[in-house]
């Protein structure tokens, strides 16, 4: 394992972590336009079991419908995503892959959990998702996700 890193590598890793955190915060606070802007213009959000969502408009439309489902199902319609065990592989100064785990909580407790697999690209000072693959691993029996007929969220 290599411990010495160049300055650009440290900066890239921190910026990528910030992109991952913003995704969760924007999702949890309903700031979907800002979340969609974390993707490249032609970026893809791929959720296992669903057709890929290609481009910011498709991602925004999906997130808006997800919020409506959450609001109609829960008394207190909130969700909180917890992201952990982040690994980042820098492929070049302009491209990286990241892997992490997530746990989503609602008023009912643990709702659903799974893995993110990401390809990110540098866009100026920021890093954007070119592809985010969401792989749900499971959900609680009384979860909001279970009420969606096992549709990933």
C-alpha positions in Angstrom: 0.0 0.0 0.0 1.3 3.4 -0.9 1.1 6.1 1.8 2.8 9.1 0.1 0.4 11.0 -2.1 0.7 14.0 -4.3 -1.1 17.2 -3.5 -3.6 16.8 -6.4 -4.5 13.3 -5.1 -5.4 14.6 -1.7 -7.4 17.5 -3.2 -9.2 15.2 -5.6 -10.1 12.7 -2.8 -11.5 15.5 -0.6 -13.5 17.0 -3.4 -15.0 13.5 -4.3 -15.9 12.9 -0.7 -17.7 16.3 -0.7 -19.6 15.3 -3.9 -20.7 12.1 -2.2 -21.8 14.0 0.9 -23.7 16.6 -1.1 -25.6 13.9 -2.9 -26.9 12.5 0.4 -27.7 16.0 1.9 -29.4 17.2 -1.3 -31.5 14.0 -1.5 -32.5 14.2 2.2 -33.5 17.9 2.0 -35.4 17.7 -1.3 -32.9 19.9 -3.2 -33.2 17.8 -6.3 -32.1 20.3 -8.9 -28.9 20.7 -6.9 -28.5 16.9 -6.7 -29.0 16.6 -10.5 -26.3 19.2 -11.0 -23.9 16.8 -9.3 -24.0 14.7 -12.5 -22.4 15.6 -15.8 -25.0 16.8 -18.4 -25.2 13.3 -19.8 -24.5 11.5 -16.5 -26.4 8.3 -15.6 -28.1 7.2 -12.4 -28.5 3.5 -12.6 -30.7 1.8 -9.9 -30.7 -2.0 -10.1 -34.0 -3.2 -11.3 -34.9 0.0 -13.2 -34.0 1.4 -16.6 -31.0 3.9 -16.4 -31.8 7.5 -15.9 -29.7 9.4 -18.4 -29.2 13.1 -18.1 -30.1 15.7 -15.5 -33.7 16.1 -16.5 -34.5 12.4 -16.2 -32.7 12.2 -12.8 -34.7 15.3 -11.6 -38.0 13.8 -12.7 -37.3 10.5 -10.9 -36.3 12.3 -7.7 -39.4 14.4 -7.7 -41.7 11.4 -8.1 -39.8 9.6 -5.3 -40.4 12.6 -3.0 -44.2 12.4 -3.8 -44.2 8.7 -2.8 -42.4 9.4 0.4 -44.8 12.2 1.3 -47.9 10.1 0.6 -46.6 7.1 2.6 -45.1 8.5 5.8 -46.6 10.7 8.6 -43.3 12.6 8.8 -41.9 12.3 5.3 -38.2 12.5 5.8 -35.3 10.3 4.8 -31.7 10.4 5.9 -28.9 8.7 4.0 -25.8 7.6 5.9 -22.8 6.8 3.7 -19.8 4.9 4.9 -16.8 2.8 4.0 -15.8 5.1 1.1 -13.0 4.0 -1.1 -11.7 6.1 -4.0 -9.5 4.9 -6.9 -8.0 7.8 -8.9 -7.7 6.7 -12.5 -6.1 10.0 -13.6 -6.1 13.6 -12.4 -9.5 13.9 -14.2 -11.3 10.5 -13.5 -12.0 8.4 -10.4 -14.0 5.5 -9.2 -15.6 5.4 -5.8 -17.4 2.7 -3.8 -19.4 3.1 -0.6 -22.3 1.7 1.4 -25.5 3.5 2.3 -28.2 3.1 5.0 -31.4 5.1 4.6 -33.5 5.9 7.7 -37.1 7.2 8.0 -39.4 7.7 10.9 -39.9 4.0 10.9 -36.2 3.3 11.5 -33.8 1.5 9.1 -35.6 1.6 5.7 -33.2 0.2 3.0 -29.5 -0.2 2.5 -27.0 -1.1 -0.2 -24.0 0.0 -2.2 -23.0 2.9 -4.4 -20.5 2.4 -7.3 -19.5 5.6 -8.9 -17.5 7.0 -11.8 -16.6 10.6 -11.3 -14.9 13.2 -13.5 -13.3 16.5 -12.7 -15.2 19.6 -13.9 -13.0 22.6 -13.0 -12.7 22.5 -9.2 -15.6 20.1 -8.7 -16.0 16.4 -9.3 -19.3 15.2 -10.9 -20.9 11.8 -11.3 -20.6 10.4 -14.8 -22.3 7.3 -13.5 -23.8 6.3 -10.2 -24.9 2.8 -9.8 -27.2 2.1 -6.8 -27.4 -1.5 -5.7 -30.0 -2.0 -2.9 -29.1 -5.0 -0.7 -32.2 -5.1 1.4 -35.0 -3.3 3.2 -37.1 -3.6 6.4 -40.5 -5.3 6.2 -42.3 -2.1 7.4 -40.2 0.2 5.4 -41.3 3.0 2.9 -39.4 1.0 0.2 -41.5 -2.1 1.0 -44.7 -0.1 0.3 -43.3 0.8 -3.2 -43.5 -2.9 -4.2 -39.8 -3.4 -3.8 -38.9 -0.5 -6.2 -35.4 0.7 -5.3 -35.1 4.2 -3.9 
